[in-house]
Amino acid sequence: MGLRENLDSALAREALCAMPAAGLLHGEVSAVEQDYRWVRPLRFCDEQLRTLGSCQAWHPGLFRQMARTTAGVCVEFETDAREVALEVRVDGEPKGTRAVLEAIDRRSPTGPDPHDGISASVDGRHVWCGMPEQDLVVLELAGHDPEDSLGLVPLPGMERTRHVRIWLPALRGAVVRDVICDGSFVRPVARRRQLLALGDSIVQGFVSGDPSFSWPALLAARLDLDLVNQGVGGQVFQPGSLFGLAGYTNPARIIVAFGENYRYEPCVARRVSLDIRGYLGEVHRLWPQVPVHVLTPLWHDEEAYPSHAMSCFEHVPDLIAAQVESFENMTLLDGLELLEHDASLLADGFEHPNERGCRQIATRINAVMRVPGLRPSSVGKRRKPRKRPVQESKAPEAGSAPLPLDGIL
C-alpha cells in the first residue's frame, strides 16, 4: 500500500511520521495561521503589505495580489523515508498574472502551458514539478540516486537520509499544513543567511516555468543561501516599500533589479531619479554592511514590444548608474551584459527570460560576485568553433611509395 492510500485510512495514518510544515519553511518573512492548522507563508511583512496596497504604489490593486504569492518560499527537510507527502492548497492566479500568461500562450505552438507549480528536488536533483492533486503532493524519494539503481532494499530503519526541498509556486499563493512520510523522522534543515532579491516580475519568476528555475532561486542555490524573493510584477523603485523588513531578514547579499516597467507608462526622468535615490538610500540605511548588486534593465526586444512614447525608459539605466555611485556598499551590473541579445532566451519573445535565460543570468551574476570586475558578457559566452588551418597537399616525389588508403579514409 502506497503513502497516498495510507493517508486515506485513519488507522494507517496514525502509523506514519508527520511534522507541521510551518516549522520547515525557508524564504518566508512571516506566516499566518488559518483554520484547521493550515498556514499561509508570506514573503512581505505587514508594514510592507500596507505600503504596496497604498496610494503610494503605481498599481496598488495589482501589487496586493502579487505580494501574496509564494515566490522563493520552500519547505525543506531531511528524512529517511522512501515516500513523503506535503499537504498544500494553491490559490488561483491573480488577474494580472493571467493576462501575461495568456499573451505567452498565444505564441505557444503547443497551446497553454502551466508556467508555474510546485517543484521538488531530492539531494539537489530536480525530480518533479506540477500541481497538487486533492491538496496533496506525494513524492517518491528512492530512485533518484545512482545507489538506488543497484536494486538493494535496505532493512527497516536502515534507510539513508535524504535532503528534500519543495518549492511553492512563484505566481500564486499557497497554504501548507503537514509533511507526512513513511520513515522514522522528518528533520528541519537549519536556516541559512539569505539572498534578498528586490525587483519586478522578472525577479518574481515570470515565466521560467518552474519556481526553482527563476534566476534568483538558481543564484541563491549557487551561493548556498536561502532566498527571500520580493519581486512583484509591475513594480518600480518605490521608496517606503522596505519599511519593517529589516527585523525579519538576515541577508548576506542583496540584489536590486527594477526599471523595466518604466517602459509601459508615461514617466518623468527627474521624478524617477528621485525615487531611485530614495529607494537605494533605504537599502543602504537598513543594510549598510551587506554587499548590494544593483542591476540596470536586462535586454529586451524593442521591436517586438515598443516602449510607450511618453516613457523616460531610455534614461533609466543612466539614472540608476548615477545613484549607485553614492553608496559604498553597492555595485552596478549592466543588465545588457547579463543576458545575450537573443529572443530564444525569452519566454514571451520580448522581455521575460525562460529557463535558459534565467540560468545564464544566474551564472553571470554568480561569476561577477566571485570575481569582482569581471565582465558578465564574458561568462558562458557561446563561441564559434575554431577553424583548423588548411594545409596544402604536396605531390608525392618520384619513386616514393603510394599513400595507404586506410590513412586517408
C-alpha positions, -999 to +999 in steps of 0.1 A: +000+000+000+014+034-010+016+066+010-014+081-006-036+051+002-023+051+038-034+087+042-069+077+033-070+053+062-073+068+096-058+037+112-028+035+088-022+073+090-015+070+127+015+049+120+030+075+097+055+102+107+042+137+104+055+172+112+039+207+107+052+223+075+053+257+093+085+245+111+101+236+078+096+268+058+125+287+043+123+321+025+091+334+042+091+367+061+061+358+081+033+331+083-004+334+091-022+306+109-056+297+095-083+272+103-075+235+108-037+241+112-033+254+077-005+281+075-001+308+048+036+318+042+042+354+033+073+370+018+064+405+029+058+418+064+026+436+074+041+471+070+052+463+035+018+449+025+002+481+036+026+502+016+023+481-015-015+484-013-015+522-006-018+552-029+020+554-029+022+524-053+018+526-091-007+498-091-019+490-055-045+465-066-021+445-087+007+447-060-017+434-033-023+403-054+013+397-064+026+402-029+006+372-016+023+348-039+049+324-025+078+331-049+111+319-032+094+301-004+101+264+001+096+235+025+130+220+033+138+190+055+158+157+059+141+123+062+148+086+060+115+080+042+110+064+008+078+085+002+068+119+015+036+139+011+031+177+016-004+189+024-008+221+003-035+242-013-028+265-041-046+298-048-059+308-082-038+331-104-040+368-098-058+386-127-026+405-137-007+372-139-033+356-161-031+385-186+006+380-190+004+342-194-024+344-219-002+366-241+025+339-239+001+311-246-010+327-278+026+324-291+030+288-280+027+261-307+016+235-281-012+256-265-015+268-229+013+258-206+012+257-167+041+282-164+042+275-126+036+249-100+052+232-070+087+219-076+107+193-058+144+183-055+159+153-037+196+156-027+199+185-051+184+167-081+153+182-096+127+154-096+092+169-102+071+199-110+033+201-111+001+210-093-012+191-062-039+165-065-066+167-038-045+192-017-016+167-017+019+164-033+033+129-030+070+123-038+089+090-043+123+097-029+141+065-038+153+060-074+170+094-079+205+084-068+230+061-086+230+039-055+192+033-059+198+017-093+215-012-077+182-025-065+192-031-029+164-027-004+176-015+030+164-032+061+136-014+081+151+015+100+183+015+078+172+038+050+197+066+042+189+102+050+177+123+021+175+160+017+142+173+003+133+208-009+098+216-021+094+250-038+059+266-035+045+285-066+061+317-078+030+331-095+003+320-069-002+319-032-004+287-012-012+274+023+005+243+038-003+220+067+018+189+074+047+169+059+039+132+062+062+103+054+066+065+058+100+069+075+110+073+111+118+111+112+113+144+094+141+168+105+143+206+098+172+220+079+190+249+096+182+283+082+210+299+062+217+336+057+197+350+028+199+364-007+174+392-006+161+398-041+142+431-047+126+437-081+098+432-105+082+403-124+115+391-138+127+387-102+095+371-090+098+343-116+077+352-146+077+329-166+105+304-161+081+275-160+092+262-126+096+281-093+131+266-088+142+279-122+138+316-116+172+333-117+171+344-081+164+308-070+193+295-091+216+322-079+207+315-042+215+278-047+249+286-062+256+309-032+243+283-007+219+309+007+182+309+015+161+331-009+138+359+002+122+369-031+104+402-030+099+406-067+065+420-076+051+420-111+047+456-124+068+471-096+093+500-099+116+518-074+091+526-046+105+545-016+090+533+017+082+498+005+110+483+026+097+497+059+096+470+086+116+443+066+149+446+084+137+428+116+126+397+096+157+391+074+194+384+077+208+390+042+243+380+032+238+396-002+212+418-018+201+421-055+181+452-067+166+448-101+140+474-112+135+496-142+118+476-170+083+487-161+090+523-168+087+513-205+050+509-203+037+542-189+044+579-191+071+589-167+094+619-160+132+613-156+136+637-127+109+620-106+122+586-114+157+597-104+144+609-070+126+576-065+158+556-073+179+576-049+152+573-022+149+536-026+186+528-027+191+551+003+167+530+022+185+498+012+218+514+024+204+526+057+189+492+065+219+470+055+249+493+053+274+464+056+258+440+032+271+438-004+244+451-028+244+445-066+221+468-085+211+458-120+202+480-148+173+466-170+180+435-190+180+433-228+145+433-243+133+432-279+121+468-285+107+459-319+086+431-306+071+453-279+078+490-282+081+513-252+054+539-245+060+571-265+060+592-233+082+569-213+116+580-199+129+545-200+159+553-223+173+574-194+167+548-166+200+529-169+220+561-166+198+573-137+204+540-118+242+542-125+244+578-113+227+569-079+246+537-073+279+557-072+266+574-040+267+542-019+299+525-010+283+490-005+267+489-039+280+476-072+264+483-106+258+454-130+250+462-166+218+443-174+226+444-211+256+421-204+237+396-182+216+382-209+226+376-245+206+396-270+187+365-283+149+363-284+152+325-279+162+332-243+129+350-237+097+331-228+074+358-242+097+367-271+103+403-259+112+406-222+108+377-196+136+352-196+128+315-200+147+287-181+178+290-203+178+328-200+174+325-162+203+301-160+225+324-180+216+354-157+223+334-125+256+321-139+269+355-149+258+373-116+274+345-096+307+348-116+308+386-111+302+382-073+331+358-071+354+377-094+348+415-089+354+435-121+347+406-144+326+415-174+293+395-172+292+391-210+325+371-209+309+344-188+293+314-206+296+331-239+289+309-269+320+308-291+322+297-326+345+266-332+380+275-342+388+266-378+417+243-384+443+257-408+441+242-443+474+226-453+485+224-489+488+189-502+522+180-518+526+158-548+545+126-540+581+125-550+591+102-579+598+067-567+581+072-533+555+046-521+518+054-526+499+067-496+479+039-478+441+042-484+433+035-447+453+066-437+431+088-459+396+074-455 
